[in-house]
Amino acid sequence: MVGVRIDNATNAIESWDELFRALAADPRRQIALSLLDAPPGESVSLPEHAVNPDVPVDPAEVRHTLRHKHLPLLADLGFVEWGTDPLVASRGPRFGEVEAVLRSIQNSAPRLPDSLVVGCQRLEAARQGELSD
């Protein structure tokens, strides 16, 4: 019984670590948020769905980092699947974990500190009651 509890705790710790690693970079968060808005089974085009619309970026640089860093990490963790021609991302088998956390954060927007909300269009809209699940 103790062994099972330790295994369960170890698995939960690993799952949380992987989830936070996946969401630790803005392009990966933007992809996840875009997939939240897309119907299940649909893909989102990249790089446009991997950037914050309020921050200017170099599309060639974003495309490069997506292919060589962000998409492989998300795919290795099972959160997304992706293709290169055209460059797209879709929900992976573990996307439900990302979805649950992002929706919880969105639903908590009214209680979050301004430092996490102001400048984030999605959380600003959720705080104003303009977004719902």
C-alpha positions as CSV (number, residue, x, y, z in Angstrom):
1,M,0.0,0.0,0.0
2,V,2.8,2.4,0.9
3,G,4.6,1.6,-2.4
4,V,1.5,2.4,-4.4
5,R,1.1,5.7,-2.6
6,I,4.7,6.6,-3.3
7,D,4.3,5.6,-7.0
8,N,1.2,7.8,-7.2
9,A,2.9,10.7,-5.6
10,T,6.0,10.4,-7.9
11,N,3.7,10.2,-11.0
12,A,1.8,13.3,-9.9
13,I,5.0,15.2,-9.2
14,E,6.3,14.3,-12.7
15,S,3.1,15.3,-14.4
16,W,3.1,18.7,-12.7
17,D,6.7,19.2,-13.6
18,E,6.1,18.4,-17.2
19,L,3.0,20.6,-17.4
20,F,4.8,23.6,-16.0
21,R,7.8,22.9,-18.3
22,A,5.4,22.9,-21.2
23,L,3.8,26.2,-20.2
24,A,7.1,27.9,-19.1
25,A,7.6,29.7,-22.5
26,D,5.2,32.1,-24.1
27,P,5.1,30.5,-27.6
28,R,4.1,27.2,-25.9
29,R,1.4,29.0,-23.9
30,Q,0.1,30.8,-27.0
31,I,-0.2,27.4,-28.9
32,A,-2.0,25.9,-26.0
33,L,-4.4,28.8,-25.7
34,S,-5.0,28.7,-29.5
35,L,-5.8,25.0,-29.2
36,L,-8.3,25.8,-26.4
37,D,-10.2,28.0,-28.9
38,A,-10.0,25.5,-31.8
39,P,-12.5,22.7,-32.0
40,P,-11.2,19.3,-30.9
41,G,-9.5,17.5,-33.8
42,E,-8.7,20.8,-35.6
43,S,-5.2,22.2,-35.9
44,V,-3.9,25.7,-35.6
45,S,-1.5,27.3,-38.1
46,L,1.9,28.4,-37.0
47,P,3.7,30.6,-36.3
48,E,0.8,33.1,-36.1
49,H,-0.9,31.1,-33.3
50,A,2.3,30.9,-31.3
51,V,2.8,34.6,-30.7
52,N,1.3,37.2,-28.4
53,P,-0.6,39.5,-30.7
54,D,0.6,42.5,-28.7
55,V,4.3,41.8,-29.0
56,P,6.2,42.3,-32.3
57,V,8.3,39.3,-33.4
58,D,10.4,38.1,-36.3
59,P,8.3,35.3,-37.9
60,A,11.3,33.5,-39.3
61,E,12.9,33.4,-35.8
62,V,9.7,32.2,-34.3
63,R,9.3,29.5,-37.0
64,H,12.8,28.3,-36.3
65,T,12.4,28.1,-32.5
66,L,9.0,26.4,-32.9
67,R,10.5,23.6,-35.1
68,H,13.7,23.1,-33.1
69,K,12.6,23.8,-29.5
70,H,9.0,24.4,-28.6
71,L,7.1,21.9,-30.8
72,P,9.4,19.0,-30.1
73,L,9.1,19.6,-26.3
74,L,5.3,19.8,-26.4
75,A,5.1,16.7,-28.6
76,D,7.6,14.7,-26.5
77,L,5.4,15.4,-23.5
78,G,2.3,14.4,-25.4
79,F,0.5,17.8,-25.2
80,V,0.5,18.5,-28.9
81,E,1.1,16.8,-32.3
82,W,2.5,18.9,-35.1
83,G,3.2,18.8,-38.8
84,T,5.7,20.7,-41.0
85,D,4.0,21.2,-44.3
86,P,2.2,23.4,-43.5
87,L,3.5,24.1,-40.0
88,V,0.5,23.3,-37.7
89,A,-0.2,22.0,-34.2
90,S,-3.1,20.0,-32.8
91,R,-4.1,18.6,-29.5
92,G,-2.0,15.6,-28.3
93,P,-3.2,12.7,-26.1
94,R,-2.3,14.6,-22.8
95,F,-3.8,18.0,-23.9
96,G,-6.6,17.6,-21.3
97,E,-4.0,18.3,-18.6
98,V,-3.0,21.6,-20.1
99,E,-6.7,22.5,-20.8
100,A,-7.7,21.9,-17.2
101,V,-5.0,24.1,-15.8
102,L,-5.5,26.9,-18.3
103,R,-9.3,26.9,-17.8
104,S,-8.8,27.0,-14.1
105,I,-6.4,30.0,-14.4
106,Q,-8.9,31.7,-16.8
107,N,-11.8,31.1,-14.3
108,S,-9.6,32.6,-11.5
109,A,-8.8,35.8,-13.4
110,P,-10.9,38.0,-11.1
111,R,-8.8,36.9,-8.2
112,L,-5.4,36.9,-9.8
113,P,-2.9,39.8,-9.1
114,D,-2.8,42.5,-11.7
115,S,0.8,41.6,-12.5
116,L,-0.5,38.3,-14.1
117,V,-3.6,39.8,-15.8
118,V,-2.8,43.2,-17.2
119,G,-1.3,42.8,-20.6
120,C,-2.7,39.3,-21.1
121,Q,-5.7,39.8,-23.4
122,R,-7.3,36.5,-22.5
123,L,-7.2,37.0,-18.7
124,E,-8.2,40.7,-19.1
125,A,-11.3,39.5,-21.0
126,A,-12.0,36.8,-18.5
127,R,-11.7,39.3,-15.6
128,Q,-14.3,41.5,-17.4
129,G,-16.6,38.6,-17.9
130,E,-16.2,38.5,-21.6
131,L,-14.9,34.9,-21.7
132,S,-16.5,31.7,-20.4
133,D,-15.8,28.0,-20.8
